[in-house]
Amino acid sequence: MKPESTAQAGQGRRPAGKRAVLGLVLPIFFRHRRRLALGLVALIAVDFLQLIIPHLLKIGVDSLADGTATTNHLLAIGGLILLIALVVAILRFTWRYLIVGFSRLLECNLRNRIFSHILTLDRSFFEQRTTGDIMAHASNDLLAVQMACGMGLVAAVDALVMSCAAIGFMVHIHLRLTLLALLPMPLLALCTRLLATRLHQRFNIVQEQFSLLTEFVRTTLVSIRLVKAYTMENLQERDFEQLGRAYVRSNIRVATIQGLLFPVAGLVGNVGMLLVLYFGGRLVIAGRISLGDFVAFITYLYMLVWPMMAIGWVTSLGQRGMTSLGRIHELLSAAPRLQDRVRVPEKRLTIPVPGFRLRDLSFAYPAATHPALRHVSLDIGPGILGLTGRTGSGKSTLCKLLARLYPVADGCLFFAGSDVNSLP
């Protein structure tokens, strides 16, 4: 009862391009563009309000260093910082409601599309796709897409705006010190590029193995009486343990890549901080920058550490989201082999009563190498009929064709004198 790999069913399929894959979600983005625009405005406002705080700290520290600070002056600075924090909290709730809420709407839209599309597919599709694979698309894959279009989008925009603005303020304070702080950045870009490709491949394997695990559990529960009747409990446990261990190993391989992204980003930020502490401290001692400038520069650099670390997280979410979206696109691109064609029959047979007529009918299953039926010709009239034959002779296949569960060639199968392919 061990399910076959869903990867085998997908062999020979060419992966869709990024433009086609993104075409699934871009119309949804466009439909909710006002909601997203308001959310992004709130997010960017939060970033710039946070960048004002280091400047206020600079003013306070410089006034303390110059001996010009007063109690009222410091209270005013503290009050401004508290007011900014309050506004930031309100705006942060606003962008979370708008952007993360949008990602839930997108998830709901894709789930409805998957469900509606599955209802249009025929038996050929379900012989190639297991129930566990379809469940994985509607659960794990949708979750990955939702995270990428929700928190992934937020983190990407936040990192971009925060890093550009923070670097701008740092350049305003001291250009050379800023260049020293950004010296390790190329290392982060190189490591991210190398690790992102491997993350995409490994996460795709994880999703396929989750499909296998889900299908195994489903088939075991459905046939639990048969398992107990033939005392196959130990065999099922061993098979389940093998699938579970393979799934865990694949997840650990994905976690290894993710575990490397965050430390590399943190290392780059800390190396930059070390350079600023050494060279920036010397500039303060030499009197080339004030103590307030140094404190503000350190604060801006600290704000820059989050975007550096977010690069790894955003890369992980983006790669997982694109992988899952590609799998969903492949599912939604599947078309039923049995198409309803409404047209005028080219030829009509005259028969006294309704019934089936087969003329030189041959049929082979999609994955089969030999036909299940060869050159079958017979008439089937109304009434209760019986069909006998040895195992594998094609009895079930003939019944499926009569029920139009599979497509047949034109001029091979007629009902009431009309070619079944001409019937709606």
C-alpha positions in Angstrom: 0.0 0.0 0.0 3.0 2.2 -0.2 2.1 5.1 -2.6 4.2 5.7 -5.7 6.2 8.8 -5.9 4.4 11.8 -7.3 7.6 12.9 -9.0 7.3 10.0 -11.3 3.9 11.2 -12.5 5.5 14.6 -13.2 8.4 13.3 -15.3 8.6 14.8 -18.7 6.7 18.0 -17.7 8.5 21.2 -18.5 8.5 23.7 -15.7 6.5 26.8 -16.4 8.2 30.2 -16.7 8.2 32.7 -14.0 5.9 35.0 -15.9 3.3 32.3 -16.3 3.6 31.3 -12.6 3.3 34.9 -11.4 0.3 35.3 -13.6 -1.7 33.3 -11.0 -1.2 36.1 -8.3 -0.6 39.3 -10.3 -4.3 39.8 -11.1 -5.1 39.4 -7.4 -2.5 42.0 -6.6 -4.0 44.4 -9.1 -7.5 43.8 -7.8 -6.4 44.8 -4.2 -4.0 47.5 -5.3 -5.5 50.2 -3.2 -5.4 48.0 -0.1 -1.8 47.2 -0.8 -0.9 50.8 -1.5 -2.3 52.0 1.8 -0.5 49.2 3.6 2.8 50.0 2.0 2.4 53.7 2.8 1.8 52.8 6.4 4.8 50.5 6.4 7.1 53.1 4.8 5.8 55.8 7.3 6.8 53.4 10.2 10.3 53.1 8.7 10.9 56.8 8.4 9.4 57.6 11.8 11.9 55.0 13.3 14.7 56.8 11.5 13.8 60.1 13.2 14.6 58.6 16.7 18.4 58.4 16.2 18.4 62.0 15.1 16.6 63.0 18.3 19.2 60.9 20.3 22.0 62.8 18.5 20.5 66.2 19.6 20.2 65.0 23.2 23.7 63.5 23.4 25.3 66.6 21.8 23.5 68.9 24.2 24.7 66.8 27.1 28.2 66.8 25.8 28.2 70.6 25.3 26.6 71.2 28.7 23.7 73.0 27.2 21.1 70.4 28.1 18.1 71.4 30.3 15.5 69.3 32.0 12.7 70.7 29.8 14.8 70.1 26.6 15.4 66.5 27.5 11.8 66.0 28.5 10.7 67.4 25.1 13.0 65.0 23.3 11.7 62.1 25.4 8.1 63.1 24.8 8.7 63.2 21.0 10.2 59.7 21.1 7.1 58.4 23.0 4.8 60.2 20.6 6.7 58.6 17.6 6.5 55.2 19.3 2.7 55.6 19.7 2.2 56.6 16.0 4.5 53.7 14.9 2.3 51.2 16.9 -0.9 52.4 15.2 0.7 52.4 11.7 2.2 49.0 12.4 -1.2 47.6 13.2 -2.6 49.2 10.0 -0.1 47.6 7.6 -0.4 44.3 9.3 -4.2 44.4 8.9 -4.0 45.5 5.2 -1.0 43.5 3.9 -1.2 40.3 5.9 -5.0 40.4 5.5 -4.4 40.6 1.7 -2.2 37.5 1.8 -5.2 35.6 3.5 -7.5 36.9 0.7 -5.0 35.6 -1.9 -4.8 32.3 -0.1 -8.6 32.0 -0.1 -8.7 32.9 -3.8 -6.2 30.3 -4.8 -7.8 27.6 -2.7 -11.2 28.2 -4.3 -9.5 28.1 -7.8 -7.8 24.8 -7.0 -11.1 23.3 -5.7 -13.1 24.5 -8.6 -10.5 23.3 -11.1 -10.2 19.8 -9.6 -14.0 19.4 -10.0 -13.5 19.8 -13.8 -10.8 17.1 -14.2 -11.5 13.6 -15.3 -10.4 10.2 -14.2 -7.1 10.3 -16.1 -5.9 13.1 -13.9 -6.7 11.3 -10.6 -4.8 8.2 -11.8 -1.7 10.3 -12.1 -2.1 12.4 -9.0 -2.7 11.0 -5.6 -5.1 12.4 -3.0 -2.2 13.2 -0.7 -0.5 15.2 -3.5 -3.6 17.3 -4.0 -3.9 17.8 -0.2 -0.3 19.0 -0.1 -1.1 21.6 -2.8 -4.1 22.9 -0.8 -2.2 23.0 2.5 1.6 23.3 2.5 1.9 24.9 -0.9 -0.8 27.5 -0.2 0.8 28.3 3.2 4.2 29.0 1.6 2.6 31.3 -1.0 0.6 33.1 1.7 3.8 33.7 3.7 5.7 34.9 0.7 2.9 37.3 -0.4 2.3 38.5 3.2 5.2 38.7 5.6 7.7 38.1 2.7 6.4 41.2 0.9 6.5 43.2 4.1 10.0 42.1 5.0 11.3 42.8 1.4 9.8 46.4 1.3 10.8 47.1 4.9 14.4 45.9 4.3 14.7 47.9 1.1 13.3 51.2 2.5 15.1 50.9 5.8 18.4 50.0 4.3 18.3 52.8 1.7 17.2 55.4 4.2 19.6 54.3 6.9 22.5 54.3 4.4 21.5 57.8 3.3 21.6 59.1 6.9 24.9 57.4 7.5 26.4 59.0 4.4 25.2 62.3 5.6 27.1 61.8 8.9 30.4 60.4 7.4 30.9 59.0 3.9 34.1 56.9 4.5 32.8 55.4 7.7 29.7 54.3 5.8 31.8 52.6 3.2 33.7 50.8 5.9 30.5 49.6 7.5 29.2 48.3 4.1 32.4 46.6 3.2 31.2 43.1 4.1 28.0 43.4 2.1 29.2 41.7 -1.2 29.9 38.6 0.9 26.3 38.5 1.9 25.0 38.9 -1.7 27.3 36.1 -2.9 26.3 33.7 -0.2 22.6 34.5 -0.7 22.8 33.8 -4.4 24.5 30.5 -3.9 22.2 29.2 -1.1 18.9 30.4 -2.7 19.3 28.0 -5.7 19.9 25.0 -3.4 17.0 26.0 -1.2 14.6 26.0 -4.1 15.6 22.4 -5.1 15.5 21.0 -1.6 12.1 22.6 -0.7 10.6 21.1 -3.8 11.7 17.6 -2.6 10.1 18.3 0.8 6.8 19.2 -0.8 6.8 16.0 -2.9 7.6 13.8 0.1 4.9 15.5 2.1 2.5 14.4 -0.6 3.7 10.8 -0.3 3.3 10.9 3.5 -0.2 12.3 3.3 -1.3 9.8 0.7 0.2 6.9 2.7 -1.8 7.9 5.8 -5.0 8.4 3.8 -4.8 5.0 2.1 -3.9 3.2 5.3 -6.9 4.7 7.1 -9.3 3.9 4.3 -8.1 0.3 4.2 -7.6 -0.2 7.9 -9.9 -3.2 8.0 -7.9 -4.9 5.3 -4.6 -4.1 7.1 -5.9 -5.7 10.3 -7.4 -8.7 8.5 -4.1 -9.6 6.9 -2.0 -8.6 10.0 -0.1 -6.0 8.0 0.3 -3.6 10.9 4.1 -4.1 11.3 4.6 -3.7 7.5 2.6 -0.5 7.5 4.5 0.8 10.5 7.9 0.1 8.8 6.8 1.8 5.6 5.4 4.8 7.5 8.6 5.1 9.5 10.7 5.1 6.3 8.6 7.8 4.7 8.7 9.8 7.9 12.5 9.6 8.2 12.9 10.6 4.6 10.6 13.6 5.2 12.6 14.6 8.3 15.9 14.3 6.5 14.6 16.5 3.6 13.4 19.1 6.1 16.7 19.1 7.9 18.5 19.7 4.6 16.2 22.7 4.0 16.8 23.9 7.6 20.5 23.6 6.9 20.3 26.2 4.1 18.0 28.4 6.2 20.3 28.1 9.1 23.2 29.3 7.0 21.4 32.3 5.7 20.7 33.9 9.0 24.2 33.5 10.6 25.8 34.8 7.4 23.6 37.9 7.5 24.3 38.4 11.2 28.0 38.0 10.7 28.0 40.6 8.0 26.2 43.1 10.2 28.4 42.4 13.2 31.6 42.8 11.2 30.3 46.1 10.0 29.5 47.1 13.6 33.1 46.1 14.7 34.6 48.3 11.9 32.4 51.3 12.9 33.3 50.9 16.6 37.0 51.0 15.9 37.3 53.6 13.1 34.3 55.6 14.3 35.7 55.8 17.8 39.0 57.1 16.4 37.1 59.8 14.5 35.3 60.9 17.7 38.7 61.0 19.6 40.1 63.1 16.7 37.1 65.4 16.9 36.1 64.9 13.3 32.6 63.8 14.3 30.7 64.6 17.5 29.7 62.0 20.1 26.1 62.5 19.1 27.0 61.7 15.4 28.7 58.6 16.6 25.7 57.5 18.6 23.3 58.2 15.7 25.6 56.4 13.3 25.7 53.3 15.6 21.9 53.4 15.9 21.5 53.6 12.1 23.9 50.7 11.6 21.9 48.7 14.2 18.8 49.4 12.1 20.7 48.2 9.0 21.5 44.9 10.7 17.8 43.8 10.5 17.6 44.4 6.7 20.8 42.4 6.3 19.3 39.5 8.3 16.0 39.9 6.5 17.7 39.2 3.2 18.1 35.6 4.3 14.6 35.3 5.5 13.1 37.0 2.5 15.1 34.8 0.2 13.9 31.7 2.0 10.3 32.8 1.9 10.5 33.9 -1.7 12.1 30.7 -2.9 9.6 28.5 -1.0 6.7 30.7 -2.3 7.9 30.5 -5.9 8.4 26.7 -5.7 4.9 26.2 -4.2 3.3 28.6 -6.7 4.9 26.7 -9.5 3.4 23.4 -8.2 0.0 25.1 -7.9 0.4 26.4 -11.5 1.2 22.9 -12.7 -2.0 21.6 -11.0 -4.2 24.4 -12.4 -2.7 23.9 -15.9 -3.9 20.3 -16.0 -6.7 19.9 -18.5 -9.2 17.1 -18.7 -8.6 14.7 -21.6 -12.4 14.2 -22.0 -13.7 17.3 -23.6 -17.4 18.2 -24.2 -17.7 19.1 -27.9 -21.0 20.4 -29.1 -21.2 19.9 -32.9 -23.4 18.5 -35.6 -22.8 14.8 -36.0 -21.0 13.9 -39.2 -22.7 10.6 -39.4 -25.8 9.2 -37.7 -26.6 5.5 -37.5 -30.2 4.3 -37.7 -31.0 1.8 -35.0 -34.5 0.7 -33.9 -34.0 1.3 -30.1 -31.5 3.3 -28.0 -28.3 1.5 -27.2 -24.5 1.4 -27.7 -22.7 0.4 -30.8 -18.9 -0.1 -30.9 -17.0 -0.1 -34.2 -13.4 -1.2 -34.2 -12.8 0.4 -30.7 -9.3 0.4 -29.3 -8.1 2.0 -26.1 -5.0 2.3 -24.0 -4.5 4.0 -20.6 -2.3 7.1 -20.5 0.6 5.4 -18.7 0.2 2.0 -20.3 2.5 0.5 -22.9 -0.1 -1.9 -24.3 -3.8 -1.3 -25.2 -6.5 -2.5 -22.8 -9.0 -3.0 -25.7 -8.2 -3.9 -29.4 -10.6 -3.6 -32.3 -13.8 -4.3 -30.3 -17.0 -4.2 -32.3 -20.4 -5.1 -30.8 -23.9 -3.8 -30.2 -25.4 -3.4 -26.7 -29.1 -3.0 -26.5 -31.3 -2.0 -23.5 -31.9 -4.4 -20.6 -29.8 -6.1 -18.0 -26.7 -7.6 -19.5 -23.7 -9.4 -18.1 -20.0 -9.2 -19.1 -17.6 -12.1 -18.4 -14.0 -12.7 -19.1 -10.7 -13.5 -17.5 -8.8 -11.0 -15.3 -7.3 -8.2 -17.4 -9.5 -8.9 -20.4 -10.9 -5.3 -20.4 -14.3 -5.7 -18.8 -13.9 -2.7 -16.4 -12.2 -0.7 -19.1 -15.2 -1.2 -21.4 -17.6 -0.1 -18.7 -15.6 3.0 -18.1 -15.6 3.9 -21.8 -19.4 3.4 -22.0 -19.7 5.8 -19.0 -17.4 8.3 -20.8 -14.8 8.4 -18.1 -12.1 8.3 -20.8 -12.0 9.8 -24.3 -12.3 7.6 -27.4 -11.5 8.3 -31.0 -14.3 9.6 -33.3 -16.4 7.0 -35.1 -15.7 4.3 -32.6 -18.5 4.6 -30.0 -22.1 5.5 -30.7 -25.1 6.0 -28.5 -28.6 6.1 -29.9 -27.1 6.4 -33.3 -24.9 9.5 -32.5 -21.2 9.5 -32.0 -20.6 10.1 -28.2 -18.0 12.7 -29.1 -20.7 14.8 -30.7 -22.9 14.7 -27.6 -22.8 17.5 -25.0 
